[in-house]
Amino acid sequence: MKTKKPDPTIKGQRGGNCNRTACQQPGAHWYNPYTYAYYCAPCARELNECWQADNAANTRRGLAPVMTKMCYVPMNGEDLYVDPFC
């Protein structure tokens, strides 16, 4: 049985497939302002946790933060999730 490949034209697009190559699941609604791409909720959560740890380590060393957290971008009139880091 052949596995259906993700459509590369919607990778990282709002509402399309997750920008993470290893994932590419549909439902990418989390925007990363540094990569200008959208991610699915599980990948966004995982990446935010990694960046939060990196930023905390940099702050302890007196360095600038690496990245800000990703923001949820609603579709079709959903309520906007406001993240204080966005």
C-alpha positions as CSV (number, residue, x, y, z in Angstrom):
1,M,0.0,0.0,0.0
2,K,1.4,3.4,-1.0
3,T,1.6,6.1,1.6
4,K,0.1,9.5,0.5
5,K,2.9,12.1,0.5
6,P,2.1,15.5,2.0
7,D,1.5,18.3,-0.4
8,P,4.7,20.5,-0.5
9,T,2.8,23.5,-1.7
10,I,1.0,23.9,1.7
11,K,3.9,23.0,4.0
12,G,4.3,25.7,6.6
13,Q,1.2,27.6,5.3
14,R,-1.6,28.9,7.5
15,G,-4.0,26.0,8.0
16,G,-1.8,23.7,5.8
17,N,0.7,21.1,6.9
18,C,3.2,21.6,9.7
19,N,6.5,23.2,8.6
20,R,8.6,20.5,10.4
21,T,9.8,18.1,7.7
22,A,9.6,15.1,10.1
23,C,5.9,15.9,10.8
24,Q,4.0,17.7,8.1
25,Q,0.6,16.9,9.7
26,P,-2.4,19.1,8.6
27,G,-3.7,21.8,10.9
28,A,-0.7,24.2,11.1
29,H,-2.0,27.2,13.0
30,W,1.0,28.2,15.1
31,Y,3.1,30.9,13.6
32,N,6.8,31.3,14.1
33,P,7.9,34.9,13.3
34,Y,11.5,33.8,12.8
35,T,10.9,31.1,10.2
36,Y,7.8,32.9,8.7
37,A,6.0,29.5,8.8
38,Y,3.2,27.6,10.6
39,Y,3.4,24.5,12.7
40,C,1.0,22.0,14.2
41,A,0.2,22.3,17.9
42,P,2.3,19.4,19.1
43,C,5.4,20.6,17.2
44,A,4.9,24.2,18.3
45,R,4.6,23.1,21.9
46,E,7.8,21.0,21.7
47,L,9.7,23.8,19.9
48,N,8.5,26.4,22.4
49,E,9.7,24.3,25.3
50,C,13.1,23.9,23.7
51,W,13.4,27.6,22.9
52,Q,12.2,28.5,26.4
53,A,15.0,26.4,27.9
54,D,17.6,27.9,25.6
55,N,16.4,31.4,26.4
56,A,16.6,30.7,30.2
57,A,20.1,29.3,29.8
58,N,21.1,32.4,27.7
59,T,19.6,34.8,30.3
60,R,21.6,33.1,33.1
61,R,24.8,33.7,30.9
62,G,23.8,37.3,30.3
63,L,23.1,36.6,26.6
64,A,20.1,37.8,24.5
65,P,17.1,35.4,24.1
66,V,17.3,33.1,21.1
67,M,13.6,33.2,20.0
68,T,10.2,34.2,21.1
69,K,7.3,31.7,21.4
70,M,5.1,30.8,18.5
71,C,1.6,32.4,18.4
72,Y,-1.6,30.6,17.6
73,V,-3.3,32.2,14.5
74,P,-7.0,31.5,14.3
75,M,-9.0,30.6,11.2
76,N,-12.6,31.5,10.3
77,G,-13.6,33.7,13.2
78,E,-12.1,31.6,16.0
79,D,-11.1,33.6,19.1
80,L,-7.6,34.9,19.0
81,Y,-5.2,33.2,21.4
82,V,-3.0,36.0,22.8
83,D,0.3,34.9,24.0
84,P,2.2,37.5,26.1
85,F,5.4,36.6,24.3
86,C,4.1,37.4,20.9
